[in-house]
Structures are given as structure tokens and as C-alpha cells.
Amino acid sequence: MLGRAPDGPWSTRLMVVMMVTQASIMMARPATTYRAIEIGAGPWEIGLLTAMFGLLPAVVALRMGRLADRGGAGAVLVGSFVPLIAGPLIVAFSDSFGWLAVGTCLHGLGALAIMVGAQSIVAQRSEAASFDRAFGHLTAFISLGQMLGPLCGGIAAAVLPLEGRMRWVCVLSAVLSLLCLPAAIGLGSPGQGARDRDRQESVGLLAMINRPGVFGGMLSSIALLTVLDVLVAFLPLLGQHRGLSPTVVGLLLSIRAAMSFASRLLLERLRRSWGRVSLLVASTGLSGVLISLVPVLHSVLVLAAALAAFGFLMGIGQPLSMSHLAQAVPANAVGAALSLRLTGNKVGQASIPVVVGLAASTWGVAAAFWLGGLLLSGAAISVASSARSPEP
């Protein structure tokens, strides 16, 4: 049961938009890996391609957040559909690694823009006391889309003709985003809260970073998102080595996302029981253990169970980092703070997968998952040691 959307019809529409677009994104991303394999790419090239998804977003994320704070959240949201549609189409009809990289880079820009717009709209239209619930609902619907995307992509790959099937999965992704565009128009109309923010003094970048708990929360967010990228990019490669079909791989990714959806619906209750910092540290650390086990689990059922537990724990960290940052800065800097978090995420997405890809090409695909586990474990330790204020 999804529960009632936090704040009325605008919220319901936003949640549906995010669910559909995330499904579109998660249809195209595994298909991009398969397209790269079709043209002869190896682990290093796939790691580089994964990094390209975060390269351009890392440069523009903070500027997008400032624009959202100035009342442009709706424009950022609607504008995201241009690269969300163009990126998969370029991937679909590319026959060289260079053009695959261009399409992936554009797709990453669209994925960033829609997140900046949606997070800013939620923060601007929700009361501070309801941030955990509001961001929990937002990320729950994102997880629902991430569950449906690989599942639909896997089913499409199973029924489409073998020749060129991944091209058509990418085309279907672009069509899905296009169909969702009309529902996104008008979501960013500012209310009284936005007008109040305009009268407040702007907050500098260093001032935001130096606020208690912000830096540690950003480290956790970077690790969580980057490792999820590693999973999405390298699970198809691991599956190919083990003889798993794209449909099975899509189902495994969908199970992960379904459990993230479940944990986000329970987020407010879990946070009240455990406290935000303790919950963030525990979920991040245990996620690191589980992702490290993926390469040594040869039974599909056991692998599905591990990814289910991994997904439940992964689902906790992202909304907690959003709500924590939104409460840690003044109201007129919420969009910038959330974009700063996304900037860190994208820097991680643009750099860490390259290292992971090099490791996987040297020591085998299992190294990608082991490095992901180390990254999450290190982030959990950093969050615990950098928590400088009492838990709320």
C-alpha cells in the first residue's frame, strides 16, 4: 500500500512523474551496458561509460540548485526531459563507443535535472517537520520506478527479436519519458514558502559544508549512489559470465529496487526508533557487507535474497541524507544544499567507476563489487566519526 501522498494533488502528480521517469532511466541503463558489450567493450570501458553518466552533472548540479532556489524548480524539472529523451535515442542508434558516451552523458544530465527539480519542489512545498515523510515518499516512488524499469526492460528484451533488441529497449525508454512530459508541466509553481525564501540572505558554499553533519552525510550519499551505479553497470556483466539472461538480471535489479521502496515507506518509523545518524551508519555499513558477497553467491535464489536485503538497507540512506541536509540549512538554500549533495554524488559517479572498471579488468568482475563494499564500509565509518551534533 503506497499511502497518501504527502501534500495533495501536486505531490501525487510529482510522485507519478518520478516513478515513470525512473522506470525509463532504469530501462535504458542496463541496456546501455549490453549495447557496449555488443560493440566489444570490456570492464574498463563499461566503467568509463558509467562514469560518463555522472560527468556533466557533476559540473552543473550546484548551478541547477541555485536556479531552483530562485523559483526555477519547475523549469529544471521540465527541462530535464530533453536529455532524458535524447540520451537513450543516441545510445540506441550508436555504433561506436564515443557516441555511446555522448548519449550516456546526456542521459546522466537529464537524470540529475529531474532529481534537482523534484527534490527542490518537495522541500519548498513541505513543512520542515514532515521532511522525513515527504522525502521518504519521493524516494519510495523513485524506487518503485527503479523496480519497474529493469523488469520491463528485461521483459521487452525477452519478447523483442534478438537482432537489435537493446536498441529498441532504449527507444522504449525515450518514449516513456516523452509520454510523461505533460504531467510534469506546472509542478513548480512557487507558493508562499518560495516567496519567503526570496527575502532571505543567500548561504555560501563553505558555510553549507561546515554545518554540523553535512559533510558526513554527503560522503554516505556519494557511496550509496556510486555503488548502486556499479551494481546496475556490472551485474549484467557478471550475469553474462554466469549465463544469466537479461530477463533474470532485470528481475534481480527489480528485487533490489522493490525492497528499497519498502524500506522508504517505513523510513519515518525506523528513524524514530533508531535515530538518523545511527540508522544511516548501520544501513550503509551492512550494505557494504552484502554487496561484497554478490560475486561469491552462485545460486540465483541466494543472490536474489542478498540483493533484497541490500536494497532494503540502501533504501534508507538516500532519503535520510536529503531530509538531514534540508533541515541543516536555511530555507532559501535548500535547493543548493540538495544540489551540493548531488554534486558530490556525480563527482563520485564520474570518478569511482573508472577505478572500479580498471580493477575489474585486472582482477575480474568480482573486484567491482568488492571495491563497492569497501567504499560503503568506509563511508559508514566516516559518518560515525564526523557526526558532530546530537541525533534529532
N, C-alpha and C positions, 0 to 999 in steps of 0.2 A: 504494500500500500504506500503510495507516494506521499500522502498527506497533503494538506492545503498549502498552496504557495504562500510565501511569507506576507506579501503586502498587496494583494489584489490582482486585477486583470493584467496590468503591465508586467507583473512578476511572472504570472503563468505564461504569458507570451514569450518573455525572455528565456524562461527555462526550456520551453519547447524549441526555440531558436538554437539554444546552446546544445540541446540534445541532438538535434538533426545535424548541425554543422560538425559536431564532434564525431558523429557516426560517419559523416562524409570524410573527415580527415583520417579516421582510423580505417576506412576502406582503402584509401589511397596509399597510406604509408607502408603497410606490408607489401602492397602491390608494387610500390617503388623498389623495394628490395628485390622482389622477383624480376622486375624489369632490368635491374642492374645485373642480376645473375644471368639473364638471357643474353646480355651483350658482353659477358665474360668477366664481370667484376668479381674480385675476391674479397676477403675480410677487410683488408686495408681500405679498399675503395668504398666498401659499404660503410665503414666507419667514417670516412671522409664525407660521404653523401649524407650521413646522419648529422654530421657537424654542420653541413650547409643549411640544414633546416633551421639552425639557430644563429647563423652568421649575421645576416642582415637585421633580424630582430634585435640582436644584441646592441646594434648601433643606434636604433631609433626608439627603443622601448621607453626610455625616460621622457623623450620629447612627446611621444604619444600620451603619456600620463599627464604631463603638464597641459596638453591640449584638452584632455578630458576634464581636468580640474577647472579649466576656463569655460566650461559649458559645452565642450565638444565631444562628450562621450558618445552621443548618438551618431555623430558624423564618423567617429573612429569605428564604431560598430558596423555601420552600413558600408563604409569604405573597405572594410576587411573582405567583403565578398568578391571584389575584383581579383585579388591574388588567390583567394580560395578557389575560384573557378578557373583562373588562367593556369595556376601551378600544375594541377593534375592533368590538364589538357596537354601542356608541354611535355610532361612525363610520358603521357600516353603515346604521343607521336614522335618521340625522340629515338634516334638510333645511335646516339653517341653519349659517352659519359658526360661530356661538357654540357649538353642540353639537358640531360637528367639533373645535373647540378643546378642549372638555372631554374628549372621547374621546381625542384625541391626548395631552393632558396625563396622563391616567390610564395610557395605553399606555406613555408615557415612564417613569412611575414604576415600572411592572412591569419594564420593560427594565433599569432601574437596579438594582432589588432583586435580580433574578436574577443580575446580574453581581457585585454585592457578596457575595451568598451563595456563589456558585461560586468566586470568587477567594479568599475567606477560607477556604473548605474546603480548596482546593488548598494554600494557604500553611500551614495548620495541620496538614495530614496529610503533607506532603512534607518531605524533608530540605533544608536550605538549599543544599547542594551541587547539588541536582537542580532548583533553581527554574527555570533557563532551559528545561530539558527539560519540566518539568511545565506551566509557563505556555505554552510553545510548543505542547504537545499541546492544552491547553484552548482556546487561541485558534485552533488549526488546526480543531478541531471546530466552533467558532463560525463560522469562515469557510466550512466545509462547509455549515452550515445557511444562511448568508447566500448561498451559491451556489444551494442548492436552493430557497430561498424565492421569489426573483423568477422563477426558471424555472417552478416550479409555479404561481405566481400568473399568469404570462403564459400558460401552457397552459390554466389554468382560464378566464381571460378569453377565450381563443380558442374554447373549446367551449361556454361558457355563453351563454344568449340575450343579445342585445345590450342589451335593456332591463333595467337593474338589475344588470348583471354585476359591477360593482365592489362593490356591496353584498354579493353572495354570496362574493366573494373575501375580504372582511373577516370574514364569518361562518365561512368555512372556516378562517381564521387562528385564530379563537377556539376552534373545535372541536379543532384540532390541539394547542393549548396544554392544553385540558381533558383530552385523551387522554394527555398526557404527565405530568400531575399525579401519578398513583400512583407512578411511578418516582422522583419527587423526594423522596417521604416517607422519612425516616430517614437521609438522606445526611449530615446534620450532626452525628451522634453524636460528641461530643468524645472524643479519645483521650488518651494520656499527655501529648502535647505541649500540648494545651489546658489540662490541669491545671497544668503547669509555668508556663504564661503567667499563670495567675490569681494566682500568687505574686509576680509581678514588678510593679515600680512602673510606673504609667501614664506615658505620654510626652505632653507638651503639644503643642499645635498648632504654636506658633512653633518649638519645638525640632525638630519634624519638618521644617518648611520650611527651617530653617537648616542641615540636614545636607548635606554636600557632594553636589552633583549632583542633588538632589531638585527644586529649582525649575526648572532647565533641562529635566529630564525631563518635568515636568508641562507645560511650555509646548509641548513636542513632542507630547505626548499630546492636549492640547487642540486643537492644529492638525489632527492626523491625524483625530480623531473628527469634528470640526466639518466638515472638508472632505468626509469620507465622507457626512455628512448632506446637505451641499449637493449632492453627486453624486446621491444617492438621490432628493432632492426635485426637482432641476431637470433631470435627464436626461429624465424623462417630458415635461417642458415643452418642452425642446429637441427631443425626438423628435416631439412633436406638430407643432411648427413645420416639421419636415422631412418629415412624412408617414410617420414610422416607427410601426408598430403597437405596442401594449403588449407583444405577444409578443417582438418584436425588442428593445425596451427591456429587458424582463426577461432576455433572453438576454445582453445586454451587461453588465448588472449581475451576472449569474451568472458570466460570464467573469472579471470583476474579482475576485469572491469566490473562485473556483477557484484563481486564481493566488496570492491571499493564503494560502489553505490550503496550497499547495505550498511557499511560502517559509517558513511556520511549521514545517513538518516538517523543513526544512533549517536551522532557526534556530541550533541548538547548534553545528553545523559552521561556519556563517557567522560566528557570534560568536567562535569560537576563531580563525578566520583573520583577522578584521578588527579585533576589539576592540569592546566595547559602544558606546563613545561615537562612534568613527569610523563604525561601521555605522549608528548612529542618525542622525548628521548627513548622511551620504551618501544614505541612503534617503529621508529627509524632504525634502532639497533637490531630488533628482531627481523625487520625486513632485510637487513644486510645478511643475516644468517640464512634466511630462506632463499634469497637469490643466488647465494653461493652454492646451494645444494642442487640447483636446476641441472647442471651438466652431468651429475652423477646419478640422477634418477632416471632409470631406463623404462620403467613401467609408465605407460600413459596415464593410468589411473592415479598413481602416486604423484606423478608430475602435476596432474590437474589439482590434486589436493594441496600440494605445496604452493602452487600459483594462486589457489583460492585464499589460503592463509596470508600469502604475500600481498594479495590485492586488498584484503581486509585491513591490514596494517598500513599499507601505502595510502589507502583512502583517508586516513586520519590526518596525516601531516600537512597536506596542502591547504585545506580549509582552515586549520589551526594557524598556519603561518599568515594567511590572509587576514583573519579576524584580529590576530595579535598586532599586525602592522597597522591595520585600520584604526585600532584603539590607541596605538602608541604615538600617533602624530595628530596635529590639529586637523579639523575637518577639511580645510582648504588644501591640504597636502595629501589627502588620502589617495587620489589617483596617482600622484607622483610616487608615493611610498610603495603602492602596489606595483607600479611600473619599475621602480628600483628593484623590487624583488624579481620581477620578470626579466630585468636586465641581467641580474646575476644568473638567473636560470638559463638565459640564452647564451651568455658567455660560457657557462658550463656545457651547454648543448653544442656550442661551436668549437670547443677545445677538447673536452674529455673523450668524446667518441673517436677522435683521431688517435689518441693514445691507446684507447681500447682496441681499435682496429689494428694498430701496429702489433699490440700484444697478441691478438687473436691470430694474426698472420704468422707470428713467430712460434707461439706455443699452442695454437689450436683454438677453436671457437670457445672452449670452456674458459679460457683466460678472460674473455669479455665478462662473463658472469662473476668470476672470482674478483676481478677488479671492481665491479659494481658493488659486491658485498663489502669490500674494504672501504669504498667510498661512503657507503651508508653507515658503517660502523664508526668511521672517523667523524662523520657529521654528528652522530649521536653523542659522541664524547665531547665534541666542540660545543654543542648546545648545552650540555650539562655543565661544562666548565665556564661558559660565558653567560649563564643566567645570573644577572646582577640585581634582580629585583624579586620580591616575593611573588609566588604564584597568585593569580587572581582567584 
